[in-house]
Amino acid sequence: MKQRSSRLALCASFVLFLAGAPAQAEVMLKLAHYVPDSHPMAIAAKAFAEEVAKRSNGEIKVEIYPNQTLGNPDEIMQQTKLGAVDMALPTEGQLGKYEKAFAAVSLPFLFDNAQQARRALDGPMHKWLAPIAEKAGFVLLGTWEYGFRDLTNSKHPINTPADVAGLKIRTPPEIQLEAAMSALGANVQKINFNELYLALSQHVVDGEENPIPTIYSIKLYEVQKYLALTHHVYQGIYHVFSAANWGKLKPAQQKIVMQASLDAGKLERSLMDKMESEDLAKLEAAGMQVTRPDLAPFRALMQPAYARIAAYAGADNVKRVQELAAEARKH
């Protein structure tokens, strides 16, 4: 009887030990963005999720909500700030609504090429903007790329600024893009990204402006005839984490997430380089007429845009951005 009681006590102790043993904590993170799965940003987001799971041995899992599943870009940003979403992939324009210094980074014709922009955004601009972003509620993990924005329309080819004058051009609700198009004489219409295709198909507006991979991925060639390679604004993508939620990760986990973002950003940029040329060829094959205008006359009309952006973002911020961009051009 004593032997049986001992065995029962031992079994009971073992059960209690298992019940009290801490299970491996699993962290679930939400990442929301606004592009379809074929876009370089979406491909890089999946690679980021896979790398985080791999480096954390499955301890951290990232759920991706693509293509505006959780709302338009502004709605995603608000959810991220509040902590309902852990991560987002905004442009400078979307972040500029929370901290105006970001609005200065998308000055028209600030960079001559992507290499200049990447040097600036990865180096001095990152050091300047990261603490500013955190005060606004976002931890800046790394800088990805949305690319140079080009101009499409359904009316006629664009070779000079005069060809833009009078066109009804959609921009997102971002002061930098509104100002650039207005300076060229366009009739600017602010329309959310999820309404863009329909607005173009119904001729609510004549045209829009976006990077080539975006133009191709959302099939704007179906509703736009003409594409002008104006490269009027370069936009980075800022992989941000909700400051409200950042502390729920251990320091080692934060390091994993940060490094995976940097690696995904490199992948995304390489995809942008590859897909920009490939998608341009596909757009031409689909029937779009492509022009490559001399950009000097376009750039010469931007002073009113700079003044308008400075009034919004702060003259000191605009000056700082121009100085940092000038440094990047020297290398």
C-alpha positions, -999 to 999 in steps of 0.1 A, spaced: 0 0 0 29 23 9 45 15 -25 13 24 -44 9 57 -25 45 66 -33 39 60 -70 8 81 -69 26 109 -52 54 108 -77 30 109 -106 11 137 -91 43 156 -85 54 151 -122 20 163 -135 23 194 -113 58 200 -126 46 198 -162 17 221 -156 40 246 -140 67 244 -166 68 275 -188 60 269 -225 81 286 -251 66 320 -256 54 327 -291 52 363 -303 27 371 -331 33 403 -350 11 420 -376 25 437 -406 1 456 -429 8 472 -463 -11 484 -493 4 468 -524 -6 435 -542 15 404 -537 34 409 -570 50 442 -559 86 441 -547 75 455 -513 51 426 -508 78 401 -518 103 416 -494 77 416 -466 72 378 -470 110 374 -470 112 395 -438 86 373 -421 104 341 -431 137 354 -419 123 365 -386 108 330 -380 140 313 -390 163 335 -368 140 332 -338 136 294 -342 99 300 -347 95 321 -315 84 351 -335 58 349 -363 48 377 -386 13 377 -401 11 398 -432 -20 418 -443 -13 429 -479 -32 450 -504 -51 472 -480 -66 443 -461 -66 464 -430 -74 497 -446 -58 524 -468 -23 537 -460 -34 564 -436 -57 539 -417 -28 514 -415 -6 541 -400 -31 551 -374 -36 515 -364 2 511 -361 6 542 -339 -22 529 -316 -6 494 -315 -34 475 -332 -9 467 -359 27 461 -351 44 471 -384 37 492 -415 55 503 -446 47 540 -451 63 565 -475 77 598 -463 44 614 -472 24 591 -449 49 596 -420 49 633 -427 14 635 -413 28 625 -379 61 643 -380 66 671 -406 103 665 -410 95 634 -431 74 656 -455 106 675 -464 124 643 -476 102 640 -507 112 673 -523 107 672 -561 139 664 -581 160 660 -549 180 631 -562 194 623 -596 194 585 -592 185 558 -567 221 553 -556 222 589 -543 189 585 -525 199 552 -509 232 567 -496 214 596 -480 185 576 -466 207 548 -451 232 572 -436 228 608 -424 190 609 -430 184 578 -410 204 591 -381 184 623 -382 150 608 -387 151 577 -365 147 596 -331 121 619 -347 101 589 -358 102 574 -323 89 606 -307 60 604 -332 52 568 -321 72 547 -347 105 528 -343 123 531 -376 136 496 -385 151 502 -419 145 521 -452 132 502 -482 121 518 -515 90 529 -533 110 544 -561 109 574 -585 74 585 -594 65 589 -631 34 604 -647 7 587 -667 -25 600 -684 -51 590 -709 -51 623 -730 -18 628 -748 20 622 -746 40 644 -721 72 659 -734 72 693 -718 57 709 -687 31 725 -710 18 691 -717 9 687 -680 -10 720 -677 -47 715 -673 -47 677 -669 -67 664 -640 -40 644 -621 -46 623 -591 -21 624 -562 -24 608 -528 -32 632 -500 5 642 -496 16 679 -498 49 671 -517 31 654 -546 3 679 -547 28 707 -548 49 692 -576 19 686 -599 4 720 -591 37 736 -600 35 720 -635 0 734 -640 -20 702 -633 -55 703 -618 -47 681 -587 -73 657 -574 -66 639 -541 -79 603 -543 -71 574 -520 -50 545 -535 -78 520 -532 -100 542 -554 -74 551 -580 -81 524 -607 -118 531 -606 -113 569 -608 -91 564 -639 -114 539 -656 -144 563 -651 -124 593 -663 -129 611 -630 -93 621 -635 -70 621 -666 -39 607 -650 -18 599 -619 18 595 -608 35 565 -593 66 544 -596 67 519 -626 64 487 -605 32 501 -589 18 512 -622 23 477 -636 13 458 -605 -21 475 -602 -26 473 -640 -29 509 -648 -19 501 -684 -56 490 -688 -69 525 -682 -39 548 -691 -24 553 -726 6 575 -719 36 572 -696 62 600 -691 94 591 -672 95 623 -652 111 608 -621 98 639 -603 99 626 -567 119 597 -552 101 580 -523 116 557 -497 96 531 -478 101 532 -440 97 499 -423 83 511 -389 73 493 -357 47 506 -333 66 523 -305 36 512 -283 44 476 -289 82 476 -294 88 469 -257 69 436 -258 100 422 -277 131 412 -257 163 430 -267 175 398 -286 142 397 -305 144 434 -313 178 427 -328 164 399 -350 136 420 -363 159 450 -370 184 429 -389 158 410 -409 143 444 -419 177 456 -432 182 424 -452 146 426 -466 153 462 -476 183 452 -496 162 425 -513 134 449 -520 158 474 -536 174 448 -558 139 437 -569 130 473 -576 161 477 -599 152 445 -618 115 450 -620 116 486 -630 132 478 -663 112 446 -668 79 462 -659 86 492 -682 91 468 -711 58 450 -701 40 484 -700 52 492 -735 42 457 -747 8 463 -732 4 494 -754 15 523 -733 33 550 -752 64 560 -732 82 594 -734 115 604 -718 113 641 -715 142 665 -707 137 670 -670 155 704 -667 124 724 -677 103 705 -652 129 711 -624 130 748 -632 93 752 -623 96 737 -588 103 768 -567 66 773 -558 65 736 -548 96 740 -525 80 771 -509 47 753 -503 65 723 -488 87 745 -466 56 763 -453 42 729 -443 73 709 -433 94 738 -420 120 758 -438 148 744 -415 137 708 -423 138 715 -460 172 731 -458 185 701 -438 172 677 -464 188 696 -492 221 697 -474 221 660 -468 211 652 -504 240 674 -516 264 654 -495 251 622 -510 257 635 -545 294 640 -539 302 603 -536 
